[in-house]
């Protein structure tokens, strides 16, 4: 390795190699793209540094190129023009890696603030609840009494579904759902 950038490129590509990429698209384009996105999300969560570094380097490693080529084959196979397919693949990657970057930053923030256990987080939420109540934010304060809703992985899955629905609405060939 000749430089720090070269080392970062190798690290990013080695992590990307953990994402299984089928040899060919299957009959269900949504399942193909969901599989790549979900596996990429899982990889980025295993390597929180990945999401922080990936936007700093061109995606030119052989494993990233293979992954992107697969996404393009899926999308072009469903009727997207090549330029549209590149844009849709980029949107999917921004969703995956942007979400992972947010998770990495939130994890670092919780460590930095000492709220890195469920008990400490609950105590911090309880303290903020009083501020919300005093500020007239009754719905937020009520939610803070018993926080509920989808966790980060469930939010990822939900928003990925929204994104795939939007892509599907724009594809000329809507068969193979």
C-alpha positions in Angstrom: 0.0 0.0 0.0 1.6 3.3 -1.1 -0.6 5.8 0.8 -3.3 6.2 3.4 -5.9 6.7 0.6 -4.8 3.4 -0.8 -5.3 1.7 2.5 -8.7 3.2 2.9 -9.6 2.0 -0.6 -8.6 -1.5 0.3 -10.5 -1.4 3.6 -13.7 -0.2 1.9 -13.4 -2.8 -0.8 -12.7 -5.6 1.8 -15.8 -4.7 3.7 -17.8 -4.5 0.5 -16.7 -8.1 -0.3 -18.9 -9.2 2.6 -22.0 -8.3 0.7 -23.1 -11.3 -1.3 -23.9 -10.5 -4.9 -25.8 -13.0 -7.0 -24.2 -14.0 -10.4 -27.4 -12.9 -12.2 -30.6 -11.0 -11.4 -33.4 -13.3 -10.3 -37.1 -13.1 -11.3 -38.0 -10.6 -8.6 -36.2 -7.3 -9.1 -37.4 -5.9 -5.8 -36.0 -8.9 -3.9 -32.7 -8.5 -5.7 -32.4 -4.8 -4.8 -33.7 -5.3 -1.3 -31.2 -8.1 -0.8 -28.2 -6.0 -1.9 -29.5 -3.0 0.3 -30.2 -5.2 3.3 -26.8 -7.0 3.1 -25.0 -3.6 2.6 -26.9 -2.2 5.6 -25.8 -5.1 7.8 -22.2 -4.8 6.6 -22.1 -1.1 7.3 -23.5 -1.7 10.8 -20.8 -4.2 11.5 -18.2 -1.7 10.3 -19.5 1.7 11.5 -16.3 3.3 10.1 -17.4 2.2 6.6 -20.3 4.6 6.3 -18.1 7.4 7.5 -15.4 6.7 5.0 -17.3 5.6 1.9 -18.4 9.1 0.8 -14.7 10.3 1.0 -13.5 7.9 -1.7 -14.5 7.0 -5.3 -16.4 3.7 -5.4 -13.8 2.0 -7.7 -12.9 -1.2 -5.8 -13.6 -4.5 -7.6 -16.2 -5.6 -5.1 -18.1 -2.2 -5.1 -18.0 -2.2 -8.9 -19.4 -5.8 -9.0 -22.2 -4.7 -6.5 -23.1 -1.6 -8.5 -23.0 -3.5 -11.8 -25.5 -6.0 -10.4 -27.9 -3.2 -9.3 -27.6 -1.7 -12.8 -28.4 -5.0 -14.4 -31.5 -5.4 -12.3 -32.8 -1.9 -13.0 -32.0 -2.0 -16.8 -33.6 -5.4 -16.9 -36.8 -3.9 -15.7 -36.8 -1.2 -18.3 -34.8 1.7 -16.8 -32.6 3.7 -19.1 -29.0 3.3 -18.1 -28.8 6.9 -16.8 -31.9 6.3 -14.7 -30.6 3.0 -13.4 -27.4 4.8 -12.3 -29.5 7.4 -10.5 -31.7 4.8 -8.8 -28.7 2.8 -7.7 -27.1 5.9 -6.3 -30.3 6.7 -4.4 -30.4 3.3 -2.9 -26.7 3.6 -1.8 -27.4 7.0 -0.3 -30.2 5.5 1.7 -28.1 2.6 2.9 -24.9 4.4 3.6 -26.5 7.6 4.7 -28.6 5.7 7.3 -25.6 3.8 8.4 -23.6 7.0 8.7 -26.4 8.5 10.9 -26.3 5.4 13.0 -22.5 5.6 13.4 -22.7 9.2 14.4 -25.6 8.6 16.9 -23.6 5.7 18.4 -20.5 8.0 18.8 -22.7 10.7 20.3 -24.2 8.4 22.8 -20.8 7.2 23.9 -19.5 10.8 24.1 -22.4 11.8 26.2 -22.4 8.7 28.4 -25.8 7.5 27.4 -24.5 4.3 25.8 -26.7 1.8 27.8 -30.5 1.5 27.7 -30.7 2.6 31.3 -28.7 5.7 30.8 -30.6 6.5 27.6 -33.9 6.1 29.4 -32.7 8.5 32.2 -31.7 11.1 29.6 -35.0 10.8 27.8 -36.8 11.2 31.1 -34.8 14.4 31.9 -35.7 15.9 28.5 -39.3 15.0 28.9 -39.6 17.6 31.6 -38.2 20.2 29.3 -40.7 19.1 26.6 -43.6 19.3 29.0 -42.6 22.8 30.2 -42.2 23.9 26.6 -45.8 22.9 25.6 -44.7 19.9 23.5 -47.3 17.6 24.9 -47.2 14.9 22.2 -43.4 14.6 22.4 -43.5 14.6 26.2 -46.2 11.9 26.1 -44.2 9.8 23.7 -41.1 10.2 26.0 -43.1 8.6 28.9 -43.1 5.3 27.0 -41.0 5.5 23.8 -42.3 3.2 21.1 -42.1 2.8 17.4 -39.9 1.1 14.9 -36.2 0.7 15.8 -33.4 1.7 13.4 -33.5 -1.6 11.4 -37.3 -1.4 11.1 -37.1 2.2 10.0 -34.5 1.2 7.4 -36.8 -1.6 6.1 -39.8 0.7 5.9 -37.9 3.5 4.1 -36.3 1.0 1.7 -39.8 -0.2 0.8 -40.9 3.5 0.2 -37.8 3.9 -2.1 -38.5 0.7 -4.0 -42.1 1.7 -4.4 -41.0 5.0 -5.9 -38.6 3.4 -8.3 -41.2 0.9 -9.3 -43.7 3.7 -10.1 -41.1 5.2 -12.5 -40.1 1.9 -14.3 -41.7 1.3 -17.7 -41.6 -2.5 -17.1 -43.5 -3.1 -13.9 -43.7 -6.9 -14.1 -41.7 -9.1 -11.8 -42.7 -7.5 -8.6 
